[in-house]
């Protein structure tokens, strides 16, 4: 119904002419007379009554935007999101008082007239001529409903909203025509039900159920007469009659509704007087909308679910189709989120890194064998208030899904992919290389997948410590993260084979661009995301079968009908024997290698540390047979800063390393997520070892125990930063690196 206006507008004569014109048009429509294609009104017959037997399906069952509820895998609510806060209910779930109140104040002859109330039009015209203003409207409830359907369909498109509400005779005629058809096909009670579900009641509440919850925190079927009258009174002008902001004006309007209810016989005068004497008693429920309200720090996961629906073709061929599905809402989305794992991941991310720190932490967990994402946690809370150190940047995922510009260099966490490629090619784990602590190779000795050399420059690289020289086999080199060994191993297995193995386990850049075919990739010079790394290591846990990560288990629409959702696609990336061997070798990393501070004592577990040049990124990625977790720590704003001489989480670090900060975070996340769960073991296989002699350090203890990522209690690991690759600075989440000669790994 049009809002009441004060001052300005049409003159009394113009208003009379307008109402007479509408009355005449109403008669024409009722009589089924087609207007001329060109005439004084300038309307085509097709735009008025031609095709009278056709009615838009939306008018029968309007696509009302509703709340979408996102659930964890156990059925617990994560968050409620909506573009319109609305819950559609049948007329039987709406208080009879509410039905009577809206009819009394908006269309008291609703059950007596058809779609058009000619008597009402003449009455309103007479009243408005007498007052010299627009004191009374003439639209029936059915006409209002038709108009609201087109406004609803316009959504947030202001141009379409303007078209749906433009004050033209053409629009009015269309509404009249459709109103007649709606009356014929739906009937009065269905029209009333649809009207009460579509109408705006102020305070972001659409439909009577949402309004009842907003103002009184109760169901619409439980509304008392004075409460129903209050809500009915709001409809004409939701801002003016808002009881939250102007109780006095809202009370006056409520009492007018009660008076009308008594006049129409809906209630007695005694009931009306009693209700008018009752003060307004609100019990306001503030709307909780969006991923910002998600529980247990799951806002980033919630937003990932939203991005999945908006980007995956499974939910619509075009971006517009997918956006319409999301905005229409009314969905019940059951996700893969494990509430215990999520709580643990959130606690882990915030246990060692404070939200106000310069550096941030991200934790993500994937279930091997299913690809189900079980948790996403970050040290900074999800939100838009930067003063509270909130962010909506999801550090665990790709740029397309709301993550950083590129992702982050992965450092030595890449080395197991090179090892897997070698094993698949038949290279024994006992294969050993003897090297000095530094080494220079020729890029032209590495061939890309096209067969062309990877470059023509020298590739100088170093190990973390000068003492790291001698001979190593594959197990020993993984345990102490020896750069020179993995450069030589990559040369032996092939650059293309190494990259192809990484692709098979889901390794990808955060910006979606092709992986660069450079030898330094074996040391982690390429960028990726924590989610991709957790998924990749889950392939090891799953004995060589990689499953694409998924976040959604099922979706039902407002009618309870199932919506098809994308399924995880599982494919064999390597033989079971290769995966079993990798698992045994990576067990050594957490047992007596660079990741001892991360290791779990109550079950089989394996993992790998990683730290990039200038310590701009620190990683720990590890797993048990039933859970894979990736942890990243670094600077998440602007150009990444090195992590030297920094205080993070209240603890001072001379040099941050993968084993001394991400490792303990990983342990917290895994311990909580796996509490009281089964303790499966890795499949035991013998791993051949070579007889090698490693140079001893000055204390005669050898290099074991001196690798940087073992993580000393004082947080002061070794020296000698190696060369690295640096992508363009000045971007959010841009990868860090050293000079352009070497790899991204500074060691473990």
N, C-alpha and C positions, 0 to 999 in steps of 0.2 A: 504494500500500500504506500502511496506517495507520502513523503514526510510533510508535516505541517509547516508551512512557510509563513513568515511574518514580513509584511511590507513588500513593495515592488510587485513585479509580475504583471499579469493581464488586467485590463480594466474590467469593470463589471459587465459592460456590454460584450467585450471579447470573451469573457468567461461564459456568458450565456450562449453566445454563438458557438463556442467550442462544445459545450454540453449538448446543444441541439444537434450539432454536427455529428457527435458521437452517437447520439440517440438515433439519428437518421441512418448512420452507417450500421448500427446494431440491427435496425429493422431490415436493412438491405441484406445483411449477412444471414439473419434469421430466415428471410424469405428465399435465400439461395440465389439472389440476383447478382450476376457478375457485373462489376463496375466497368466502365469503358477503359480501353487500354490507354487512352490519352484524353485527359479532360481537365477540369478545373482542379482536381485533386492531384493530378500528375501521377497516378498509380496504375500499374499494369494489372490486368485481371489476374494474371498468374500469381502476382504477389498478394492477392487478397483471397479469392475464393475458388479459383480454379484448382482442380485436384482435391476437392473437398473430402474425398474418401480416404485421403492419405493423412497419416498422423505420425510424426516422428516417434520412434520407439522410446526415446528418452523421456517423453511425456508420460508414457505408461509406467515405466520403471526408471526413474531418473538416476543417473550415475552419480550418486551422492558421495562426495569425498568424506571418508571416515578415518577413524584412528587405525593405525597399524600397530600390532603388538608383536614385539620381537622377544622370543623365548630362548632360554638355554636348552641344552639337550635333555634336561630333566623336566622341562615344562615350566620352569621358573621364569618370571618376567625379567627381562634385561632392561627394556625401555619401551615407551610408547611414543610413536612419531605420527605427525599428521600435518597436512596443510590446512585442514578444517577439523576442528575438534567436534566430532559428531559420532554418535552411536545410534544407528537406525533401529527403531523398535516398532512392533506392531501396535495397532490401535488398542488392542486388549491390554497392553502394558503401559497405557497412558491413562492417568486419572480421569474419570468422567468429569470432574470439576474443571480440569484443564480443557477438555473438549468443549464444554459448555462456555467457558470463559472466552476462548478465542472466537467462537461463533458469535457470542453476544457483542463483543466489541468490534469485530472486524466485518461480520456479515450476518446480522441477526435473522435474516430471511433465507439463510443458506439452504434449509430443507424445503423451502416453499417455492423458490424460483429456479429457473434453469441456469445455464452458464452466465446469462446476462440478466441483470435485474433492472428492467426498464423503469419500474416504480422507484427503485433506489436512485437511478440516474436523475429522474425528474425531481425527486426529493432533495438530492444533493445540490442540483442546479438552483433550485428555489432558495435553499438555505444559503448558498454561497453568494447569490445575488443580493439577498437581504443583508448579509454581513459585509459585503464588499471585499471579501477575501476568499481563501480556500479553506473554509472551516470543516468541510465534509467531503470525503471522496466517494466515488461511486463504483470502484472495482469490486467485483465479487471475490470470494475466497478462491474460486476456481481461476479467475483471471490473475489474481496475485500469484497463485501457484504456477501458472504457465510462465509468467514473467520471471519468477524465481528460478525456474528450471534453466532458462536461457542465461540468467546471471551466473548460476552455478556452473554451467557448462563453459562459460567464458573464463572461469578460474581467475588467475591473476593477470590475464591479458586485458589491460585497461582499454584498449581499442574495442575489443569485443564486449566488454562490460558497458562501454558507452553506447554501443549499438543496441544492446539488450535493454537499455534504460532510456534511450532517446525519446524525447517528448514529441513524437510525430504521429499523425493520424494513421500513417502506413503501419507503424508498429502496433498501434492500438487495434487496428483491424485484424492484423495477423493474430494477436492475442485473443480477440473475440472469436475468430474462426476456430482456433485450436481449443479454446475453452469449451465451445459447443461439442467438439469431438471428444474431448476428455470426459465431459459429463456423460456422454452416451456410452463410452467404452469402459470407464472406471467405476462410475457410481459415486454417490456422495461420501460414503464412509471411507473408501479408498483414497479419494481426493483429500479428505480431512487428515487421514493418516500421513499421506505424502507431504501435505502442507506443514504439518507439525514437525516432520523430520527434516525439512529443507530450510525452514525459516531461521533467520539470524536473530539471536536473543542478546547480543552484546557480550562483552567480556570474553571474546574469542569463542563463544559457545554457539554452535550451529545445531539446530534441532532441539526438541524439548528435553530429551534425555540428558544431553550434555549440559543444557541450561539448568536443569534440576540438580545435577551434580555440582555445577559450578556455584550456584547461589545457596543451595540448601544441603548439599552433600547427601542426597537421597535419590532414589529411583523416581522416575516420572509417574509411575503408577501409585506412589505413596504421597503425592502432593495433596495438601489440605486446600480448602477453598480459598483462603486468603493468599496462600502461596501461588496457587494457580492463577489467580487474578493478577498478582504482581507480574508474573511472567507474561501473561497475555498483554498486559499494558505496555511492556517494554517494546513489543514488535514495531509499533508505529514509529518510534524514534529511540533506538537503543542507546544513543549517547545522552539524550535529554532525560530519559527515564531510567537511567542506570542507578539502581538502588545502592550500589557500592559507593558511588561518588556523590549522589544527591538523594538521600533517603526521603527528604521532604517532598521533592517533586515526584519521586517514585510512589510515595504514599498517596498523593493526590490522584495520580493516574490509576493506581490500584483501586481506589475507592470509586472512581468513575466506572471501572469495569464491574465492580460489585453491584453498583447501581443498575447498570445495564443487565446484569444477570438476573437481578430481581424483577426488572421490567419485562424481561422475556419469559419469566416464569421458571428459569433454571434453578433458582433458589428462592426461598421466601424472604420477605423484607426483614424478618427477625434474624434470619441467618446472615443476611447482608449487613445489618446493623452490628451484629456481634463480630463479624469479620472485620468491619471497618474500625471497630474499637480496639482491635488487636494490633499492637505495634509490629512493625516489620522485624522479624527475627532471622537474620541471615546466618548461615554457617558456610562461609565461602571456602571452596577448595581451589587453591591456586593451580592453574594448569601446569602439568609436567610434560613438556614436549621436547622431543629430540634426543639425540645421543648424549647430549650434555647431562641428561638425568640418568644415564645408564649406571647400573650398580657395579660395585667392586672394580671400579676403574676400567670398565669394559666399553667406554665410549669409543675408543679407537676400533674395536672389533665391530661395534654397532655401525660405525661409519663405513667400515669395510663391507658390511652386509648391504648398506645403502648403495655403495659404489658398484657392488656386484650386480644389483638389479638394474642400475642405470647404464651399465656398460656391456653386460653379457647379452648377446643376440638371442639367447634362450628365452629372454623376457620381452622380446619385441624386435622386429626387424630393423626399426629405425630408432634413433635417439628420442624422437618425439613419442613413439609408441611406449618406450620404456619409461620415459618421464611421466606419461599419462598414467601408467599402471601404478607408479610409486605415489604420485600426487593424489590419485583417486583413493588409494589406501584401502582400509577395511580388510587388510591381509593379516593372517596369523602366520608368522614366520618362525618355524622351529629351526634353530641353528645347531651347529656342532659344538658350541661353547660348553666346556666342562666347568661348572661353577667352582669346584675345588681347585682345579688347575688355574682358573682365572684369578681367584683370590691369592693363590700362591705366587703367580707371575707378577701380580700387582705389588704384593708385599716385597718380593725379591727386587723388583725394579726400583722401589723406593727405600729399600733397606740400606743400600750402599751409596746412593746418589740422591741428593736433595733436590727438590723442585726448583730452588733458586740458584743452584750451581750453574756455572758457565757451561758445564758438560751435562749430557743427558744419557740415559740408559733405555734400551728397548729389549723386551723379552717376548718371544713368540714360540709356541709349542704346537707340534703336529703329531698326529697319531700314525705310526708306521702301519702300512697295510691298508689304510683307508683314505689317507690324505686329509682327514678331518682336522681343521684348525681348532685346537682346544683352548687357546688363550692368546691374548695380546696385552702386554702391560708396558707402561712407560713411566719414567720418573717424574715427568711433568704431567699434570692432570689435563684431561680433555676439556677444552673450552676456549672462549674468545677473549677472556680477560687477561691481557698480558701483564697487568699489575699484579695478578695472582700467579704469574708464571704459567698460565694455561696456554695450550696450543692445540691446533687441530691437525698439525702435521704428523702423519702416521709414519714413524721412523722404521717400521717393520716391513713396509710394502713399497711397491713400485710407484713411480710418479703418477701413472694412469689411475691408480687406486687411492690416491691421496697422499703419497709419500714424497720423499725428497726429490730433487731435480734429477740426480743420476743414480742414487743408491750410494754405497760406500765401498771403498777398496776392502777386499776380504783378507788380505795378508796370507799367512801360512795355512789358514783353514782351507785353502784350495789344494794343498799338497796331496790329500787323500785321493783326489780325482786323478792326479797324475799317477799315483801308485796303482789305482784300479785299472787305468788304461794299460799300464805295464803288465799287470797280472793277466789281463785279458789277451794280451799279445804273447803270453807264454813266458814272460820274463820272470825269473824266480825272485822271491823275496830275499834270497841269499845273495843276490847280485850286489856287489860292493864296488865302491869307487874310492880311490885315495886322492885327496886334494889338499892343497894349502887352505888357509882360512879365507883367501880371496882368489878370484878366478876371473879370467876374461875369455869370453867365447865370441864366435862370429855369428851374427844374425843370419848370414846367408847359409849357414849350416842347418838352419831350421826351415822346413818347407811348410807353407800354408796348405789349405785344402785344395787350392787350385794347382798345386805343384810348384808354385813360384816361391823364391826365397822370401823369408819374413822381413828381410831388410838387408842392408849392406854396411851397417855400422858395427863397431865393436860393442859387446855387451859385458861391461864390467860388473861384478857382483861380489858381495862379501858375506861371510857368516856373522853372527851376532858378536862373537868374541874372537879375538886373535888366537886364542888357545884352541879354537875349534878347527883343528886340522888333523888329518890322518885318514883312516879308512872307516867307512860305515856301510852297513847293509841297510835294506829298506826299513826294517823294524827300528833299528837304532837311529836312522836319519829322521823318521817320523817322530820318535820320542823326543829328540833334541832339536827338531826342526832345522835341519842343516840345509841351508840354501844351495850351497855348491853341489851337494848330492842330487837335489831335485832338478837342478838345471841340467846336469849330465844325464839324469834319468829321462827327462823330457826329450833330450836330444836323441837318446837311444830308442824311446818308444814312438816318437814323432809328435810334432806340434799339433797337426791335424787330429791325430788319434786322441790326444789329450783334450782338445777342445770338444771333440765329438762325445767323449765320455761325460764331460761336464754338462753338455746339452741333454744327454740321455737322463741325467738325474735332476733335470729341471733348473740348472744354473742359468741365469739370465741377467742381463743388465737392468738396473732400475729405471732407465729411460727407454727401455724397449728396443734400443738399437742393436744391431748385430755385434756379437762378441769380436773384439779386435784380435787378429791373429798375430800376436807378438809373443816372443819367447818368455818374456817376464810374467806371463799369465800364470805360470806354474808357481810363482812366488806370491801370487795374489794381487797383481797390478790392476786387474780388471775390477769393475764395480758390480755389486749385486745388492741384494736385500736380505735382512734377517729371515724373512719368510721363505725366500728361495733357498737359503742355506739350511734352514730347518727341514724343508721338504727334501733336499738333496741328501742330507745325512740320514733321513728316515728311510731312504732306499737301502743304505747299508744295514740298518736295523731290520729291514724287511727282507734280508737275504737277497738283495739285488734287484728287487722289483720296485720301480718308482711309481708313485701315485700322485697325480696333480692335487694340490691343496684345494679344499672346498670349505665353505663356511655355512652353507645352507643345507639342511636335511630335507625339509618339506615346507610347502606353502599352501594354505587354503585361502580362497577368496571369501568375500562377505557372505556368500551363499553356502559356504562349506565345501565348495568344489575344489579339488586338488589342482594346483598349478604346477606344470612341469618345471623341474629345477635341474640345473646342470649336475651331472654325476662326475665323480672322480674317475679319471682314465688311468688305468694301471698298465704299465708295460715293463718288460724285462730290460734292465739297463746293463746288467752284467750277470755272469753266472753265480750260482749260489756259492760255489767254492771261492770265487773272487771276493764276494761280500764277506763270507765267513773269515777269510784271511785278513781283510781290512779290519774287521771287528777285533780280531785277536791282536793285531798290531796297534790299533788305537787304544786298546785296553792298557797298553804299556804307557801311553801318554798320561793317563790319570793315575796309574799305579806308581810309576817312578820316573816320569818324564816331566814335561813343562806344565802339565795340568794337575799336579798332585793336590793342590788346594781345592780343586773342584770335585775330586773323586768321591763317589758314594761307597760306603763300607758295607752296606747290607744287600747289594745286588750287583750283577754284572753291569758295567757301564763303560763307555768309551767316548773319546772326544778329541778335539784339537784346538789348540790356542792359535791366536793370530794377532799380530800387531803390525801396523803399516809404518812407512817411513815417517819420521818426525813424530811418531806415536800419535797420529791424528785419529786413528781408529784402533780400537782394541776389541777383540772378539774371543768368545768361547762358544764352540758349537759341539754338542755332545748328545749322547742318546743311551737309552737302554733298549732292550728288544721291543718295549711297548710305548716308548715316548722319546721324541726328538725335540731338543730345545736349542735355540740360537739366542745368544746374548751379544749385543753391540753396545759399546760406550764411546762417545765422542762429542764433538761440538756440533750442535744441530742448528746453529743460526749463522747465516752468512758464510764467509770464508772460514774453513775449519782451522782451529788453533791447535798447536802441538800440546801434548799433555806431559810437559816437563815442569817440575817444581810447582805442582798444583795441589790444591786442597779440594777433595771431592767427598761429599758425604761426611764432612768433618774430619777426614783423615788426610794427612799430607802424603803425597807421592812424589818422590824425586823423579821417577819415570814410571808412567802407567804401563802395565803389561797385561796381556790376555789372561795370564794365569793368576795375577794378583788382584784384579778387580772384576772383570767379566766372569772369571772362574767361580769365585765365591757367590756371585749373584746367581749363576747357573745352578749351583748346589742348593741354594735356598729354594729356587723355583722347582727343581726336580724333587727335592725332599717332600715339600708340601703336596705337590701334585700326585706323587706316588704313594703317599701315606696310606697304609692298610691295603695297598693293591698287590696283585700277584707279583712274584719275583722270577720271571722267566730268565733263562740263561741263553747266552749266545751259543750257537752250534760250535762245539769244540773241533778244531782242525789243527794238525801240526803245522807250524810255520818254520820252514828251513831258515837257519841262521848261518852267517858266514863267520869264520874265525878272523876277527879284525883286531888291530891294535890302534887305539886312539891315543894321541899325545896327551900327556898328563899336564895338569896345570901346576902352578908353582907350589901348591900344597901336596902334590903327588896323588890327588884324588881323581884325576881325569876330568872330563867335561860333564859327566853326569852330576846333576845337582847344581851346575853353574849356569845352565841355560836361563835366559832372561825370564821366560814365562813360568818357571817354577814358582816365582813370586816370593821374594824374601819378605819377612814380616815387616821390615822397615820400608818396604816398597821401593827398594833401590836395586834394580836389576843392572845387567851389564852395560858395556859401552859399545862404541863403534857402530854408528848408524849406517846402514847400507844405502846405496842409491835407489831411486824409485822413479815412478811416473807420476806426473801431476797433470790433471785435467784443468780446464780453464777455471780460475778463481772467481769469486764474487757471486757464487750461486748457492742457494740453500741446499745444504746437504752435499755440496760438491765434494768430490773425493780429494783426499790429501795425498801428498807424495813428495818425493825429493826431486832430484834433477831428472832429466829425461833419459838417463843412460840405463837404468836398471829396473828392478822389479819393485812391486809394492810392499814386499815383505821386508821388515827390518830384522826379521828373525822369527822366533816362535809366535 
